[in-house]
Amino acid sequence: MEYRIEHDSLGEVKVPADKYWAAQTERSFENFPIGIEKMPAEIIHAFGILKKSAAIANNKLGKLDDKRLNAIKAACDEIIAGKLAEHFPLAVWQTGSGTQSNMNVNEVIANRGNEIAGEKILHPNDHSNMSQSSNDTFPTAMHIAAVIAIEDGLFPSIDLLANTFRRLMKENEGIVKTGRTHLQDAVPISFTQEISGWLAMLEQSKKQLQAALPFLHELALGGTAVGTGLNTPKGFDVAVAQAASELTGKKFVTAPNKFHALTSKDAIVFAHGGLKGLAANMMKIANDIRWLAAGPRCGLGEITIPANEPGSSIMPGKVNPTQCESVTMVAVQVMGNDAAIGIAASQGNFELNVFMPVMIYDFLQSARLLTDSLKSFNDRCVTGITANREKMHENLHRSLMLVTALNPYIGYENAAKTAHKAFDENISLKEACVALGFLTAEKFDEVFHPEEMV
């Protein structure tokens, strides 16, 4: 491999000749050979937006000339488009401020920008990082990446699955089945009502995430090292938020208190709480669907779901609810990420939190997993759900909890005696009620209508 010599404040460093990064990136690459987790592509994308926005603001405020602005913008556009991905090699497990990743971006912009300009006009610190610090750029990149992940990735997946549930509600109108509480038979419910509960979970999760978004729309940029805004021109924070908004179509604003924005990560915690809430709802929905589909002959068997692949290496013909299982594993990962994020956010000391890389790695993983799993679950499972009407009817009329309909006519205690007798002797509710002398057969038929109990 061929190398070139770069330098920083600590001296000279050998850097691969075909890479745009420079000394500080190389030092981090060599000093943190930890794990396989790299800085997420979403963060690099957000940094491209951030650095382009900062250059636009600096130019507007008279600090950066047009030639350097154009070189920075051209390099940033390539970063945003993902064309320079190989030039961002750093591990998540680095400095907790993300300083090396900020410098990685600065160095790549400077070297690629100079190449585009055909002359050496950009310095990573003086121009790529103008009016900035790692301490305000990394939290800004976190918020930009989080907003894009939720608004452009997760919300469309939620809407896709929600629309499928709406379709299933219409297709299954009029079907009444047994309800279940405590995994035991309960009073009847319509299948449409049951699906509506799943739909409302998605709708509520989306509303809760929407409630968290305004806090993520606040950007720390302009606070520089400790929140005071040292080395920034007046109005830079507002101008850079406006530029980021115009580039993304999002409503970013400057954080009203930069001291809070640098050291507190409560916005990430709050928003990830919404992701955890969605994960909890998806765990419930996936479990409901696989329980209802359990069988095909010896389980509940009230619905049928698509058979996507063979389910056993030893049992021929076996098919498993694998999409449901995938969703539940994603839910567990998101819940684990939430614990890590909460602990990391509690570790702010004085003017800075230094657990930011792990926080955003976990946050973006949660958003990405939920985005992908909801779409896969929709496309490969939920769209193919069909109701087994005969099994639902059979289970409904075998349920002893239908006796609840008799409460107004024979009272709670006599209804309980009826249910126990029917269970103990394996007879119908009607036979038990008549045998106990609580109602005549004719009166029982007059008042007992399970389909009307919903």
C-alpha positions as CSV (number, residue, x, y, z in Angstrom):
1,M,0.0,0.0,0.0
2,E,1.2,3.5,-0.8
3,Y,1.2,6.2,1.8
4,R,1.5,9.9,2.0
5,I,2.6,12.0,5.0
6,E,0.1,14.2,6.8
7,H,0.6,16.1,10.0
8,D,-1.4,17.5,12.9
9,S,-0.5,19.2,16.2
10,L,1.2,16.0,17.5
11,G,3.4,15.5,14.4
12,E,3.5,13.5,11.2
13,V,1.4,10.5,10.4
14,K,1.4,8.0,7.5
15,V,-2.0,7.9,5.7
16,P,-3.1,5.6,2.9
17,A,-2.4,7.5,-0.3
18,D,-5.8,6.7,-1.9
19,K,-7.9,8.0,1.1
20,Y,-9.1,11.5,1.6
21,W,-8.8,11.4,5.4
22,A,-5.7,12.9,7.1
23,A,-3.7,12.8,10.4
24,Q,-6.4,13.0,13.0
25,T,-8.6,10.3,11.3
26,E,-5.6,8.0,11.0
27,R,-4.7,8.4,14.6
28,S,-8.2,7.4,15.7
29,F,-8.3,4.5,13.2
30,E,-5.1,3.2,14.7
31,N,-5.9,4.0,18.4
32,F,-9.4,2.4,18.5
33,P,-9.3,-1.1,16.9
34,I,-12.4,-2.0,18.9
35,G,-15.3,-4.0,17.6
36,I,-16.8,-4.0,14.1
37,E,-19.3,-1.2,14.7
38,K,-18.4,1.8,12.5
39,M,-19.9,5.3,12.7
40,P,-23.3,5.0,11.1
41,A,-23.8,6.1,7.5
42,E,-26.7,8.2,8.6
43,I,-24.4,10.2,10.8
44,I,-21.9,10.8,7.9
45,H,-24.9,11.8,5.8
46,A,-26.0,14.3,8.5
47,F,-22.5,15.7,8.8
48,G,-22.5,16.4,5.0
49,I,-25.7,18.4,5.5
50,L,-24.3,20.1,8.6
51,K,-21.0,21.1,7.0
52,K,-22.7,22.4,3.9
53,S,-25.1,24.4,6.0
54,A,-22.2,25.8,8.0
55,A,-20.4,26.9,4.9
56,I,-23.5,28.6,3.5
57,A,-24.0,30.4,6.8
58,N,-20.3,31.5,7.0
59,N,-20.5,32.7,3.5
60,K,-23.7,34.6,4.1
61,L,-22.1,36.3,7.2
62,G,-18.9,37.3,5.3
63,K,-16.5,34.8,6.8
64,L,-16.1,32.4,3.9
65,D,-15.4,33.4,0.3
66,D,-17.3,32.1,-2.7
67,K,-14.5,29.9,-4.0
68,R,-14.1,28.0,-0.7
69,L,-17.9,27.8,-0.3
70,N,-18.2,26.1,-3.7
71,A,-15.4,23.7,-3.0
72,I,-17.0,22.7,0.4
73,K,-20.4,22.4,-1.1
74,A,-19.2,20.1,-3.9
75,A,-17.4,17.8,-1.4
76,C,-20.4,17.8,0.9
77,D,-22.8,16.9,-1.9
78,E,-20.7,13.8,-2.6
79,I,-20.8,12.9,1.1
80,I,-24.6,13.4,1.2
81,A,-24.9,11.2,-1.9
82,G,-22.9,8.4,-0.2
83,K,-20.1,8.6,-2.8
84,L,-17.3,8.9,-0.3
85,A,-18.4,6.2,2.2
86,E,-15.0,4.4,2.1
87,H,-13.3,7.4,3.5
88,F,-15.1,7.2,6.9
89,P,-13.5,4.2,8.7
90,L,-13.8,5.2,12.3
91,A,-15.2,3.0,15.1
92,V,-18.1,3.9,17.3
93,W,-15.9,3.1,20.3
94,Q,-13.8,6.3,20.1
95,T,-13.8,9.6,22.0
96,G,-17.2,10.1,23.5
97,S,-17.5,13.6,22.0
98,G,-17.2,12.2,18.5
99,T,-14.3,14.6,17.9
100,Q,-12.4,12.2,15.6
101,S,-15.5,11.7,13.4
102,N,-16.0,15.4,13.1
103,M,-12.3,15.8,12.1
104,N,-12.7,12.8,9.7
105,V,-15.4,14.7,7.9
106,N,-13.4,18.0,8.0
107,E,-10.4,16.3,6.5
108,V,-12.3,14.5,3.8
109,I,-14.1,17.8,2.8
110,A,-10.8,19.7,2.7
111,N,-8.9,17.1,0.7
112,R,-11.7,16.3,-1.7
113,G,-12.7,20.0,-1.9
114,N,-9.1,20.9,-2.8
115,E,-9.1,18.2,-5.5
116,I,-12.3,19.5,-7.0
117,A,-11.0,23.1,-6.9
118,G,-7.7,22.1,-8.4
119,E,-5.7,24.0,-5.8
120,K,-5.1,23.8,-2.0
121,I,-7.6,26.4,-0.7
122,L,-9.3,24.4,2.2
123,H,-7.9,23.6,5.6
124,P,-9.9,21.1,7.7
125,N,-9.9,23.2,10.9
126,D,-9.9,26.7,9.4
127,H,-12.5,26.2,6.7
128,S,-14.3,22.8,7.0
129,N,-14.7,23.5,10.7
130,M,-15.2,27.2,10.6
131,S,-17.4,28.6,13.4
132,Q,-17.8,25.1,14.8
133,S,-16.5,22.7,17.4
134,S,-16.9,18.9,17.7
135,N,-18.9,19.6,20.8
136,D,-21.7,21.3,18.9
137,T,-21.4,19.5,15.5
138,F,-21.7,16.0,16.8
139,P,-25.0,16.6,18.7
140,T,-26.2,18.5,15.7
141,A,-25.5,15.6,13.4
142,M,-27.2,13.3,15.9
143,H,-30.4,15.4,15.7
144,I,-30.4,15.7,12.0
145,A,-29.8,12.0,11.5
146,A,-32.5,11.1,14.1
147,V,-35.1,13.4,12.4
148,I,-34.4,12.0,9.0
149,A,-34.5,8.4,10.3
150,I,-37.9,8.9,11.9
151,E,-39.6,11.2,9.4
152,D,-38.3,9.7,6.1
153,G,-37.8,6.1,7.2
154,L,-39.9,5.0,10.1
155,F,-43.1,7.0,9.4
156,P,-43.7,5.5,5.9
157,S,-43.3,2.0,7.3
158,I,-45.8,2.7,10.1
159,D,-48.2,4.1,7.6
160,L,-47.8,1.1,5.3
161,L,-48.7,-1.4,8.1
162,A,-51.5,0.8,9.3
163,N,-53.1,0.9,5.9
164,T,-53.0,-2.9,5.7
165,F,-54.8,-3.1,9.1
166,R,-57.4,-0.7,7.8
167,R,-58.0,-3.0,4.8
168,L,-58.2,-6.0,6.9
169,M,-60.8,-4.3,9.1
170,K,-63.0,-3.7,6.1
171,E,-62.6,-7.2,4.7
172,N,-63.5,-8.9,8.0
173,E,-66.5,-6.9,9.0
174,G,-69.2,-9.0,10.7
175,I,-67.0,-11.7,12.0
176,V,-67.4,-12.3,15.7
177,K,-64.9,-14.4,17.7
178,T,-64.1,-15.1,21.3
179,G,-62.1,-12.5,23.1
180,R,-59.3,-13.5,25.5
181,T,-57.8,-12.0,28.6
182,H,-55.1,-13.6,30.8
183,L,-54.7,-16.1,27.9
184,Q,-58.2,-17.4,28.9
185,D,-61.5,-17.3,27.2
186,A,-63.4,-14.0,27.6
187,V,-66.5,-12.4,26.2
188,P,-66.9,-12.0,22.4
189,I,-65.2,-9.4,20.2
190,S,-65.4,-8.8,16.5
191,F,-62.3,-9.5,14.5
192,T,-62.5,-6.0,13.2
193,Q,-62.4,-4.6,16.8
194,E,-59.4,-6.7,17.5
195,I,-57.6,-5.4,14.4
196,S,-58.6,-1.9,15.4
197,G,-56.6,-2.3,18.6
198,W,-53.5,-3.1,16.5
199,L,-54.1,-0.1,14.3
200,A,-54.6,2.3,17.2
201,M,-51.2,1.1,18.6
202,L,-49.5,2.2,15.4
203,E,-51.4,5.5,15.3
204,Q,-50.6,6.3,18.9
205,S,-46.9,5.4,18.5
206,K,-46.7,7.7,15.5
207,K,-48.3,10.5,17.5
208,Q,-45.9,10.0,20.4
209,L,-42.9,10.2,18.1
210,Q,-44.4,13.3,16.4
211,A,-44.6,14.8,19.9
212,A,-40.8,14.2,20.4
213,L,-39.7,15.6,17.0
214,P,-39.8,19.3,18.0
215,F,-37.0,18.7,20.5
216,L,-34.9,16.9,17.9
217,H,-35.4,19.8,15.5
218,E,-33.4,22.0,17.9
219,L,-29.7,22.1,16.8
220,A,-26.7,22.7,19.1
221,L,-24.7,24.2,16.3
222,G,-23.4,27.7,17.3
223,G,-22.5,26.7,20.8
224,T,-19.0,25.6,19.8
225,A,-16.9,24.2,22.7
226,V,-18.8,24.9,25.8
227,G,-22.0,26.6,24.7
228,T,-20.8,30.2,24.7
229,G,-20.5,30.4,20.9
230,L,-16.8,31.4,21.0
231,N,-15.4,32.1,17.5
232,T,-18.8,32.3,15.8
233,P,-20.1,35.4,14.0
234,K,-23.3,36.9,15.3
235,G,-26.3,35.2,13.9
236,F,-24.4,32.1,12.8
237,D,-26.6,29.7,14.9
238,V,-29.8,31.0,13.3
239,A,-28.4,31.1,9.8
240,V,-27.0,27.6,9.9
241,A,-30.3,26.2,11.2
242,Q,-32.1,28.0,8.4
243,A,-29.6,26.5,5.8
244,A,-30.1,23.0,7.2
245,S,-33.9,23.4,7.0
246,E,-33.7,24.5,3.3
247,L,-31.4,21.6,2.4
248,T,-33.5,18.9,4.1
249,G,-37.0,20.3,4.0
250,K,-37.2,19.9,7.8
251,K,-38.0,22.6,10.3
252,F,-34.7,22.9,12.2
253,V,-34.2,25.7,14.6
254,T,-31.3,26.8,16.7
255,A,-31.4,25.5,20.3
256,P,-32.5,28.3,22.6
257,N,-29.9,27.3,25.3
258,K,-26.7,25.9,23.9
259,F,-25.4,24.9,27.4
260,H,-28.3,22.5,27.6
261,A,-27.9,21.4,24.0
262,L,-24.2,20.4,24.5
263,T,-24.5,18.5,27.7
264,S,-28.0,17.1,27.9
265,K,-29.2,14.4,25.6
266,D,-32.8,14.3,26.9
267,A,-34.2,14.9,23.4
268,I,-32.6,11.6,22.2
269,V,-33.9,9.8,25.3
270,F,-37.4,11.2,24.9
271,A,-37.6,10.3,21.2
272,H,-36.1,6.8,21.7
273,G,-38.8,6.3,24.3
274,G,-41.2,6.6,21.4
275,L,-39.2,4.0,19.5
276,K,-39.4,1.7,22.6
277,G,-43.1,2.3,22.8
278,L,-43.5,1.3,19.2
279,A,-41.3,-1.8,19.8
280,A,-43.5,-2.8,22.8
281,N,-46.6,-2.4,20.6
282,M,-45.0,-4.5,17.8
283,M,-44.1,-7.2,20.3
284,K,-47.8,-7.4,21.3
285,I,-49.1,-7.4,17.7
286,A,-46.6,-10.0,16.5
287,N,-47.4,-12.2,19.5
288,D,-51.2,-11.9,18.9
289,I,-50.8,-12.8,15.3
290,R,-48.6,-15.9,15.9
291,W,-50.9,-17.1,18.7
292,L,-54.0,-16.7,16.5
293,A,-52.3,-18.5,13.7
294,A,-51.0,-21.3,16.0
295,G,-51.6,-24.7,14.6
296,P,-52.5,-25.5,11.9
297,R,-54.6,-28.2,13.6
298,C,-53.7,-28.3,17.3
299,G,-53.6,-24.6,18.1
300,L,-56.0,-21.7,18.0
301,G,-55.9,-21.6,14.2
302,E,-58.3,-18.6,14.0
303,I,-56.2,-17.0,11.2
304,T,-53.9,-18.1,8.5
305,I,-50.7,-16.3,7.7
306,P,-48.4,-16.8,4.6
307,A,-46.1,-19.7,4.5
308,N,-42.8,-18.1,3.5
309,E,-40.2,-21.0,4.0
310,P,-40.0,-24.5,5.4
311,G,-39.8,-24.3,9.2
312,S,-38.0,-27.4,10.2
313,S,-34.9,-29.4,9.2
314,I,-36.5,-32.6,10.6
315,M,-40.3,-32.2,10.4
316,P,-41.5,-32.2,6.8
317,G,-44.2,-29.7,6.0
318,K,-43.7,-27.7,9.1
319,V,-44.1,-23.9,8.6
320,N,-43.3,-21.3,11.3
321,P,-44.4,-17.7,12.0
322,T,-40.9,-16.4,11.2
323,Q,-41.9,-12.8,10.4
324,C,-43.5,-12.6,13.8
325,E,-40.4,-14.0,15.4
326,S,-38.2,-11.4,13.6
327,V,-40.4,-8.6,14.8
328,T,-40.2,-9.7,18.4
329,M,-36.4,-10.0,18.2
330,V,-36.2,-6.5,16.9
331,A,-38.4,-5.3,19.7
332,V,-36.0,-6.9,22.3
333,Q,-33.0,-5.1,20.7
334,V,-34.8,-1.8,20.7
335,M,-35.6,-2.2,24.4
336,G,-32.0,-3.0,25.1
337,N,-30.9,0.0,23.2
338,D,-33.2,2.1,25.3
339,A,-31.5,1.0,28.4
340,A,-28.1,1.9,27.0
341,I,-29.2,5.3,25.7
342,G,-30.8,6.2,29.1
343,I,-27.6,5.3,31.0
344,A,-25.4,7.2,28.5
345,A,-27.6,10.3,28.6
346,S,-27.2,10.4,32.4
347,Q,-23.5,10.7,32.1
348,G,-23.1,14.4,31.1
349,N,-20.4,16.1,33.1
350,F,-20.2,19.9,33.4
351,E,-20.5,21.3,29.8
352,L,-20.5,18.1,27.7
353,N,-21.8,14.6,27.4
354,V,-19.1,12.1,26.2
355,F,-21.3,9.1,25.4
356,M,-22.7,10.5,22.2
357,P,-21.4,7.9,19.6
358,V,-22.9,4.9,21.4
359,M,-26.1,6.8,21.9
360,I,-26.7,7.7,18.3
361,Y,-25.4,4.3,17.1
362,D,-28.1,2.6,19.2
363,F,-30.8,5.2,18.3
364,L,-30.2,4.8,14.6
365,Q,-30.1,1.0,14.9
366,S,-33.5,1.1,16.6
367,A,-35.0,3.3,14.0
368,R,-33.5,1.3,11.2
369,L,-34.6,-2.1,12.6
370,L,-38.1,-0.9,13.2
371,T,-38.3,0.7,9.8
372,D,-37.2,-2.5,8.0
373,S,-39.1,-4.9,10.2
374,L,-42.4,-3.1,10.0
375,K,-42.2,-3.2,6.2
376,S,-41.1,-6.8,6.0
377,F,-43.8,-7.8,8.5
378,N,-46.4,-6.0,6.4
379,D,-45.3,-7.4,3.0
380,R,-44.5,-11.0,4.1
381,C,-47.1,-11.6,6.8
382,V,-49.9,-9.1,7.5
383,T,-51.0,-8.5,3.9
384,G,-51.7,-12.3,3.7
385,I,-53.7,-12.7,6.9
386,T,-57.0,-14.5,6.3
387,A,-59.7,-15.3,8.9
388,N,-60.6,-18.9,9.5
389,R,-64.3,-18.1,10.0
390,E,-65.3,-21.7,10.8
391,K,-62.7,-22.0,13.6
392,M,-63.7,-18.6,15.0
393,H,-67.4,-19.6,15.0
394,E,-66.5,-22.9,16.7
395,N,-64.4,-21.4,19.4
396,L,-66.9,-18.6,20.0
397,H,-69.8,-21.0,20.7
398,R,-67.6,-23.3,22.8
399,S,-66.5,-20.5,25.1
400,L,-67.9,-20.7,28.6
401,M,-67.5,-17.0,29.1
402,L,-70.6,-16.5,26.9
403,V,-72.4,-17.2,30.1
404,T,-71.8,-13.5,30.9
405,A,-74.8,-12.7,28.7
406,L,-77.0,-14.5,31.2
407,N,-76.0,-12.3,34.2
408,P,-79.0,-9.9,33.7
409,Y,-81.4,-12.9,33.7
410,I,-80.1,-15.4,36.3
411,G,-77.5,-13.3,38.2
412,Y,-73.7,-13.6,38.5
413,E,-73.6,-16.5,41.0
414,N,-76.1,-18.6,39.1
415,A,-74.2,-17.8,35.8
416,A,-71.0,-19.0,37.5
417,K,-72.6,-22.3,38.6
418,T,-73.8,-22.7,35.0
419,A,-70.3,-22.2,33.6
420,H,-68.7,-24.6,36.1
421,K,-71.3,-27.3,35.5
422,A,-70.8,-27.0,31.7
423,F,-67.1,-27.3,32.1
424,D,-67.1,-30.2,34.7
425,E,-69.5,-32.3,32.7
426,N,-68.4,-31.2,29.2
427,I,-71.8,-30.1,28.2
428,S,-73.1,-26.9,26.6
429,L,-74.1,-23.8,28.5
430,K,-77.6,-24.3,27.5
431,E,-77.7,-27.8,28.8
432,A,-76.2,-26.7,32.1
433,C,-78.5,-23.8,32.5
434,V,-81.6,-25.8,31.8
435,A,-80.4,-28.7,34.0
436,L,-79.9,-26.3,36.9
437,G,-83.4,-24.9,36.4
438,F,-82.3,-21.3,35.9
439,L,-84.0,-20.9,32.5
440,T,-86.2,-22.9,30.2
441,A,-84.7,-24.0,26.9
442,E,-87.0,-21.5,25.1
443,K,-86.0,-18.6,27.3
444,F,-82.3,-19.5,26.9
445,D,-82.6,-19.3,23.1
446,E,-84.4,-16.0,23.4
447,V,-81.8,-14.2,25.4
448,F,-78.6,-16.0,24.3
449,H,-77.1,-14.3,21.2
450,P,-73.2,-14.4,21.2
451,E,-73.0,-12.4,18.0
452,E,-74.8,-9.5,19.6
453,M,-72.4,-9.3,22.6
454,V,-69.8,-7.2,20.8
